[in-house]
Amino acid sequence: MLTHLTIKNYALIEHLELDFSNHLNVITGETGAGKSILLGAVGLLLGNRADTKVLWNETEKCVAEGTFDIRAYGLNTLFAQLELDYADQTLLRREISPAGKSRAFINDTPVTLDVMKQLGLRLMDIHSQHETLELGDRQFQLHVVDTYANNARAREAYAAQWIKTVGLRQAYARLQAEADALRQEADFVSFQRNELREAALREGEQEALETQTAILENAGDIKTRLLAASQLISGSEVAIDQALSEVRAQLNGIAHIKPAYQELFSRVESMRIELADLHNEIEREQENVEANPALLEEMQARLSLLYQLQQKHRKTTVAELLSLQQLLEERANQALNVDDDLARLQKELAAAEADLQMKAQALSQTRAHVLAPLCRQLTELAHALGMPEAVLKADHAVREAAAHGTDVVDFLFSANKGIAPRPLQQVASGGEFSRLMFCVKYVLAEKTAIPTLLLDEIDNGISGEVAVQMARLMQTMAEAHQLITITHLPQLAAKGDAHYFVYKENAQRKTVSRIRLLNKHERVEEIAKMIAGENPSARALASARELMGS
């Protein structure tokens, strides 16, 4: 329940602090004084969006802060899911800066608006004229039925199974589309794979082939040049090895005289040995070079095949062709395995569909079971609230499974004798809608630990004895649930455990809305004014005391 509320710098509210009763709290005041503004500020704690237009003073931030006693709500699991520290006394705070930046806190921990909304909706239920219109919405009506039937766990189980089943349906559809694509391209993939297989590609073969082909294509020239080089080293009148031997002999005669000469001799000796090795290598290479037209033709054909495959597949190396071959192998294997995967997934989907249908049937049975008693109770309450000929029925149909089950529930209503019930949104007036919504809230309060209920003029279009009956029903609700209601009815205001009065103050340069808790004497005065106007008579004051039971 909401125990304390602080609002600063919001619309016409400069600074407001309130402590609420655990039971029935009534808020009254003249039109335009700021009663609904109060609910707008509280709505910030539910994650509602706001901008700088709500700032009373545009240079200061707006703050809405609520302290809640949540011991009865069983929210430990939700706090764990939201990664928040649980506290029996939980503080929600919302700030709007002059720049328009919004910040939200739960027990002083910064949170997103989505997190604040998830928790806020478990702590407060704000009823407005907009929500009254939602009574005609089928999804809202189904929510009412589920709450009345205590279907929270069954609906959560169904919702989880629905998400699982939809996921499997989507996965199966994707795999089926992929299988169709694989089948369509299977022959082409196999052809390309087989073509590369038959080519028997080897890493590095292209470079080796290009080198060997160049040698065979230039065999004559290579052999001539290597032979000439060999003769220049050893085999001609000016052979290099002979000249180097003469240099060696000359230096050998003086090598013992000076270390530098010995170094020169050693270097020449090394050159002579290296030259001999070079000569031998040239001769070996020269002997290995032989013209071979048949081998050349074979290598050129192989290279031509490699070049053609690279051009065809838009690759530049054999390594890239080998990678493509591996990819094609995997693609071909996928085509072979996809039917097995489809069969497995189809089996999983069939099991999920069966489980979904079972949960849907169980949920549907509980819904069908409570429709008659729910409509009967709502009809009885409507009679008590001044609609003696009212009839409320529920049209129930079972259709294909959807996110909320297989059921479609449509409340049918008639306020007049002899008129067949029709869908709510077609026949109910504004006042009737308000009274029916109150009946719904009353019934749901008996079935669940509803959060703090804030009612914004739910008594619209009500007066006289009907107002008295609604006040009594609110008193009954408030015995187990905290209610905060904005009202124009003296009958309802008189039954509050706490009575707050909203008024405008024009003493400052800017109008300010203020609210204060009335004492017993002030309550009599205010209720009398609600009965008879600004200057109530003694009879009006007596009527106020009678309504208050004092």
Secondary structure, 3 states (H helix, E strand, C coil): CEEEEEEEEECCEEEEEEECCCCEEEEEECCCCCHHHHHHHHHHHHCCCCCHHHECCCCCCEEEEEEEECCCCCCHHHHHHCCCCCCCEEEEEEEECCCCCEEEEECCEEECHHHHHHHHHHHEEEECHHHHHHCCCHHHHHHHHHHHCCCHHHHHHHHHHHHHHHHHHHHHHHHHHHHHHHHHHHHHHHHHHHHHHHHCCCCCHHHHHHHHHHHHHCHHHHHHHHHHHHHHHCCCCCCHHHHHHHHHHHHHCCCCCCHHHHHHHHHHHHHHHHHHHHHHHHHHHHHHCCCCHHHHHHHHHHHHHHHHHHHHHCCCCHHHHHHHHHHHHHHHHHHHHHHHHHHHHHHHHHHHHHHHHHHHHHHHHHHHHHHHHHHHHHHHHHHHCCCCCCEEEEEEEEEEEECCEEEEEEEEEECCCCCCCEEHHHHCCHHHHHHHHHHHHHHHHHHCCCCEEEEECCCCCCCHHHHHHHHHHHHHHHCCCCEEEECCCHHHHCCCCEEEEEEEECCCCCCEEEEEECCHHHHHHHHHHHHHCCCCCHHHHHHHHHHHCC
